Amino acid sequence: MGNSQSPINDESLEFSFKWFAEEGFFKAINSYLVDVAKVSPGQKIVELACGTGTATRLIRDRLHGAKDSLIIGVDSSATALREAVHQLEAARDNALEFIQGRVEVLSTMVKHKVDGIIFCNGIHYVSDKENLLEQIGLTLKDKGTFAFNTSFFDGAHVEGTETFYRKWMFKAIRLLRARYGLRPRTDEKVESRRQLSASQYAQLLEVGGFTVTHKTIQAAPVPLGAWINISRFEDFVAGALPGVPLRQASEVLQEGAQQAFHDLNIDAVPRNWLSIVAEKRL
């Protein structure tokens, strides 16, 4: 993708991850991942599910415009990639490429071996994780690094926060029924709700030919604005209220979060984030 694209209006990104990605605490979590992945000048890095380029900027900052550095952003959304191009068009000091495609066929899109692959808060959406690791292994150099984080894993809920989640969903579903006469489908379950534990992720990596070099679970306070913004993200909405039309589901989730915060008189809800870095074995 070239850098001559015009900016994308907000309406076309209304239900994208863009809004949540700009949250300060989320940037800090991703900055931590880039740090522990030891991204450094001169490397060639692939970012999976790069979206509109928020984490791409963090990677770019670590490369410092060094000769031979390259960032390849991969995302399935052409709209998000056009926005990423627009947001990063001033980054003349780094080589940037953007590829539209699915992470499940990564090795067919990236033809040369790279030093590192980073996947911010998206691995939980991939159903065939064994295939994903195979694709990553084919794309990495020997001893290359794969780093990812996720807040959708078995252990993400901080003890004592269950009341918030129950109240949030109760209020959203009540609004949905009262306002639209709709209910979520109980026979649907999206991949992000089939959650693995930290040890299960580590085992997958070991079996897939990687050695885990770093594993951390850290709690981050998530403010109300972030819960509202994640309720604007299509994939999250589909998981929270399966089978409900997107606009109506997003609306009641946002209002439900506001009501839950008000009733509980809270400023934030802590949530655990899992960060893992692994090295491809020889």
C-alpha positions in Angstrom: 0.0 0.0 0.0 1.3 3.4 -0.9 1.2 6.6 1.2 -1.0 8.5 -1.2 -4.3 7.4 0.4 -6.7 10.0 1.7 -7.6 10.0 5.4 -10.5 7.7 6.4 -13.5 9.3 8.0 -14.6 8.1 11.4 -17.9 6.7 10.2 -16.1 4.0 8.1 -14.2 3.0 11.3 -17.2 3.3 13.6 -17.0 -0.3 14.8 -13.2 -0.8 14.5 -10.6 -1.4 17.2 -9.3 2.1 16.6 -11.0 3.7 19.6 -9.9 1.2 22.2 -6.3 1.1 20.7 -5.8 4.7 21.6 -6.5 4.2 25.3 -3.4 5.2 27.3 -3.3 2.1 29.5 -3.5 -0.1 26.4 -0.6 1.7 24.7 1.4 1.1 27.9 0.7 -2.6 27.8 1.7 -2.8 24.2 4.8 -0.7 24.8 5.8 -3.2 27.5 5.4 -6.1 25.0 7.6 -4.3 22.5 10.2 -3.8 25.1 10.3 -7.4 26.4 10.4 -8.6 22.8 13.7 -6.6 22.5 12.8 -4.9 19.3 15.9 -3.1 18.2 17.3 -1.0 15.3 18.1 -2.9 12.1 15.5 -5.6 12.6 12.7 -6.7 10.3 9.5 -6.9 12.3 6.0 -8.2 11.3 3.0 -6.9 13.2 -0.1 -9.1 13.0 -3.5 -7.5 13.1 -1.9 -4.1 13.0 -5.2 -2.3 12.6 -4.9 1.5 12.2 -1.2 1.5 13.3 -1.2 2.4 17.0 1.2 -0.4 18.0 3.1 0.1 14.7 4.2 3.5 16.0 5.6 1.9 19.2 7.6 -0.5 17.1 8.8 2.3 14.8 10.0 4.2 17.8 12.3 1.3 18.8 13.8 1.0 15.4 15.0 4.6 15.3 15.1 4.8 11.6 18.1 2.4 11.4 19.3 1.1 8.1 17.8 -2.2 7.0 14.9 -1.8 9.5 11.5 -2.8 8.2 8.0 -3.0 9.6 5.4 -5.1 7.8 1.9 -4.6 9.1 -0.7 -7.3 8.3 -4.4 -6.9 8.8 -7.6 -8.3 7.2 -9.3 -4.8 7.0 -8.5 -2.6 4.0 -10.1 0.3 5.8 -7.9 0.0 8.8 -4.8 -0.3 6.7 -5.7 2.8 4.7 -6.0 4.6 8.1 -2.6 3.2 9.2 -1.0 4.5 6.0 -2.5 7.9 6.7 -1.4 7.9 10.3 2.2 6.8 9.6 2.8 8.7 6.3 5.2 11.1 8.0 7.4 8.2 9.2 9.9 8.6 6.4 12.8 7.4 8.5 11.5 3.8 8.6 10.6 1.3 5.8 7.0 0.4 6.2 4.9 -2.1 4.3 1.2 -3.0 4.8 -0.4 -6.2 3.6 -4.0 -7.0 3.6 -4.6 -10.6 4.5 -5.3 -13.1 7.2 -2.7 -14.2 9.7 -3.6 -17.8 9.0 -1.7 -17.6 5.7 1.2 -15.4 6.9 4.0 -17.3 5.2 2.4 -16.9 1.8 2.3 -13.1 2.2 5.7 -12.4 3.8 8.3 -14.0 1.5 11.5 -13.3 3.4 12.5 -14.3 6.9 12.1 -11.7 9.7 13.6 -11.2 13.1 10.4 -10.8 15.1 6.6 -11.1 14.9 4.4 -9.2 17.3 0.7 -9.8 17.9 -1.1 -7.4 20.2 -4.4 -8.6 21.8 -5.5 -10.7 18.9 -4.3 -14.3 19.3 -7.5 -15.2 21.1 -9.5 -14.7 17.9 -7.5 -17.3 16.0 -9.3 -20.7 16.1 -6.4 -22.8 14.7 -3.5 -21.7 16.9 -1.4 -24.6 15.9 -1.5 -23.5 12.3 -0.8 -20.0 13.3 2.4 -21.0 15.1 3.4 -23.1 12.1 2.9 -20.0 9.9 4.9 -17.9 12.3 7.7 -20.5 12.4 7.9 -20.5 8.6 8.2 -16.7 8.6 10.8 -16.2 11.4 14.5 -16.6 11.1 16.1 -19.2 13.3 16.1 -17.9 16.9 13.6 -15.2 15.8 11.1 -13.9 18.4 7.3 -14.2 18.6 5.7 -11.9 21.1 2.0 -11.6 21.9 -0.3 -10.3 24.6 -4.0 -10.9 25.3 -6.6 -9.9 27.8 -8.9 -12.8 26.8 -7.4 -15.8 28.5 -8.3 -18.1 31.4 -7.2 -15.8 34.3 -8.0 -12.4 32.8 -10.6 -11.6 35.4 -9.1 -10.1 38.5 -10.5 -11.5 41.7 -13.4 -9.4 43.0 -14.4 -8.0 39.6 -17.1 -10.6 38.8 -19.8 -8.3 40.1 -19.0 -5.7 37.5 -19.2 -8.2 34.6 -22.4 -9.7 35.8 -24.0 -6.3 36.3 -22.8 -5.0 33.0 -24.2 -7.9 31.0 -27.4 -8.0 33.0 -28.1 -4.3 32.3 -27.1 -4.6 28.6 -29.4 -7.6 28.1 -32.3 -5.9 29.9 -31.9 -2.8 27.8 -31.8 -5.0 24.7 -35.0 -6.7 25.5 -36.8 -3.6 26.7 -35.8 -1.4 23.8 -35.6 -3.8 20.9 -37.2 -7.0 22.0 -34.0 -8.9 21.2 -32.0 -11.5 23.1 -28.5 -12.8 22.5 -28.2 -16.3 21.1 -27.0 -18.9 23.6 -26.0 -21.4 21.0 -23.2 -19.3 19.5 -19.7 -18.9 21.0 -17.0 -17.0 19.2 -13.3 -18.0 19.4 -12.3 -15.3 21.9 -14.6 -16.9 24.5 -12.8 -20.2 24.2 -10.0 -19.1 26.5 -6.7 -20.8 27.1 -4.7 -20.4 30.3 -1.2 -19.0 30.4 0.3 -22.5 30.8 -1.8 -23.8 27.9 -0.4 -21.0 25.7 3.1 -21.9 26.9 2.6 -25.5 26.1 1.3 -24.7 22.6 4.5 -22.7 21.9 6.8 -25.5 23.2 5.0 -28.1 21.1 5.1 -25.7 18.1 8.9 -25.4 18.1 9.4 -22.4 20.4 11.1 -21.8 23.7 9.2 -19.4 26.0 11.7 -16.7 27.3 9.3 -14.4 29.0 5.8 -14.8 30.5 4.0 -12.1 32.6 0.5 -11.5 33.9 0.0 -7.9 34.9 -3.2 -6.1 36.1 -4.2 -2.8 34.5 -6.9 -0.5 35.6 -9.4 -0.1 32.8 -11.5 3.1 33.0 -15.1 3.5 31.9 -14.1 5.1 28.6 -12.2 2.0 27.6 -15.2 -0.2 28.3 -17.3 2.0 26.2 -14.7 2.0 23.4 -14.3 -1.8 23.5 -18.1 -1.9 23.2 -17.6 -0.2 19.8 -15.4 -3.0 18.5 -17.3 -5.3 16.2 -15.5 -8.5 17.2 -15.9 -7.9 20.9 -19.6 -7.0 20.5 -20.2 -10.2 18.6 -18.7 -12.2 21.4 -20.5 -10.4 24.2 -24.0 -10.5 22.6 -23.9 -13.1 19.9 -26.6 -13.0 17.2 -27.6 -9.4 18.0 -27.4 -6.8 15.3 -24.2 -4.8 15.7 -25.5 -1.3 16.2 -28.1 -2.3 18.8 -25.6 -4.6 20.6 -23.0 -1.9 20.7 -25.4 0.7 22.0 -26.7 -1.4 24.9 -23.2 -2.6 25.9 -22.0 1.0 26.1 -25.0 2.1 28.2 -24.8 -1.0 30.3 -21.1 -0.3 31.2 -22.0 3.3 32.2 -24.9 2.1 34.4 -22.7 -0.6 36.0 -19.9 2.0 36.8 -22.5 4.3 38.3 -24.2 1.7 40.4 -20.9 0.4 41.8 -19.4 3.9 42.2 -16.1 2.9 40.6 -13.5 4.7 38.4 -11.9 1.6 36.8 -12.1 -2.2 36.7 -8.7 -4.0 36.8 -8.1 -6.7 34.2 -5.2 -9.0 33.8 -3.1 -9.1 30.6 -0.9 -12.0 29.6 2.3 -11.2 27.7 4.5 -14.0 26.3 7.7 -13.9 24.3 9.1 -17.0 22.7 12.1 -17.9 20.6 12.0 -20.1 17.5 14.2 -23.1 18.2 16.9 -24.2 15.7 
